[in-house]
């Protein structure tokens, strides 16, 4: 009996050790958005039928960072601080997100992509390296198809090109739900319509139900260098979908971000920035 008890205790101890280790894994948590550096310029650009918030930092070859759905530019605080040392860094809030306004037009990736193309014209910036996360990555791929002359390269993390690329149980994930709540707090603090977060989420969700819907033939026409990144614990995007994208986009490189999830730029900023620099160097 004593041996059995000791054996049970040993197994229980091992189980608790494993649970404890996993509960502390960085991919399972959502770090706070870091503080943003002071921009050298910022403002509201008249873009299409909205006013779009933007900010610029540093000087050098330009990099445009585009945030994910429901979020805002402030998610990029660590990346801005790093890359503004040797690049012109541009961030913006997508239509309806953060400080930017929205119109009566339904949300769509083509529309949001045209917003960013118009913003680059407004800022008189030519080609950029576009780093996009989630919806921002989808916008990056869309821009590679529709506005390749505005791009040096695209680095798209946690993007999908069809709705089949989404994990069906993503809304059951605690970390992802934490993000939705944090995004709501930021929306109420930053938005010109602070009491309309639910309506905003409903409108964005209508887009997510049917978009994007690109074919292998669509992706096969991309001529811009593309790097596709995905965390090895991404809560929202299927790994095999990202692998399919890498096969369909000519010359695309696939990078698996270790011990990171959909929110890799917050969980492992050093590794994330190194991935970007490697892509920019053609590695």
Secondary structure as GFF3:
##gff-version 3
##sequence-region A 1 283
A	DSSP	alpha_helix	2	23	.	.	.	ID=ss1
A	DSSP	three_ten_helix	26	28	.	.	.	ID=ss2
A	DSSP	beta_strand	41	47	.	.	.	ID=ss3
A	DSSP	beta_strand	50	58	.	.	.	ID=ss4
A	DSSP	beta_strand	62	66	.	.	.	ID=ss5
A	DSSP	three_ten_helix	73	76	.	.	.	ID=ss6
A	DSSP	alpha_helix	77	83	.	.	.	ID=ss7
A	DSSP	beta_strand	88	92	.	.	.	ID=ss8
A	DSSP	alpha_helix	109	122	.	.	.	ID=ss9
A	DSSP	beta_strand	128	133	.	.	.	ID=ss10
A	DSSP	alpha_helix	135	146	.	.	.	ID=ss11
A	DSSP	three_ten_helix	148	150	.	.	.	ID=ss12
A	DSSP	beta_strand	151	157	.	.	.	ID=ss13
A	DSSP	three_ten_helix	163	165	.	.	.	ID=ss14
A	DSSP	three_ten_helix	170	172	.	.	.	ID=ss15
A	DSSP	alpha_helix	174	190	.	.	.	ID=ss16
A	DSSP	alpha_helix	197	210	.	.	.	ID=ss17
A	DSSP	alpha_helix	216	220	.	.	.	ID=ss18
A	DSSP	beta_strand	225	231	.	.	.	ID=ss19
A	DSSP	alpha_helix	239	248	.	.	.	ID=ss20
A	DSSP	beta_strand	253	257	.	.	.	ID=ss21
A	DSSP	alpha_helix	264	267	.	.	.	ID=ss22
A	DSSP	alpha_helix	269	280	.	.	.	ID=ss23
###
